[in-house]
Amino acid sequence: MKSKLLFIFVLSFYTLFSQTIYIDQSATGANNGTDWANAYTNLQTTISNIGTNTTINVA
């Protein structure tokens, strides 16, 4: 039982602090990576600005 609770806690902690970044060369929004409309337009810029626990979605 304790191991299940620990697993749920760790998974919740990881999800809480994870981040998703979006990259789309044709995006026209704010270029801040928060969603597809405001996606970064350059992969190198994205890599320079991300931290740990980040998922990158590329269009």
ChimeraX attribute file (.defattr): number of C-alpha atoms within 10 A of each C-alpha:
attribute: neighborCount
match mode: 1-to-1
recipient: residues
	/A:1	5
	/A:2	7
	/A:3	8
	/A:4	9
	/A:5	10
	/A:6	11
	/A:7	11
	/A:8	12
	/A:9	12
	/A:10	12
	/A:11	11
	/A:12	12
	/A:13	11
	/A:14	12
	/A:15	11
	/A:16	10
	/A:17	10
	/A:18	13
	/A:19	15
	/A:20	13
	/A:21	21
	/A:22	23
	/A:23	25
	/A:24	20
	/A:25	13
	/A:26	14
	/A:27	18
	/A:28	13
	/A:29	15
	/A:30	12
	/A:31	20
	/A:32	17
	/A:33	23
	/A:34	16
	/A:35	18
	/A:36	20
	/A:37	17
	/A:38	19
	/A:39	25
	/A:40	26
	/A:41	21
	/A:42	13
	/A:43	14
	/A:44	9
	/A:45	11
	/A:46	19
	/A:47	11
	/A:48	8
	/A:49	10
	/A:50	15
	/A:51	11
	/A:52	8
	/A:53	13
	/A:54	12
	/A:55	13
	/A:56	15
	/A:57	14
	/A:58	14
	/A:59	11
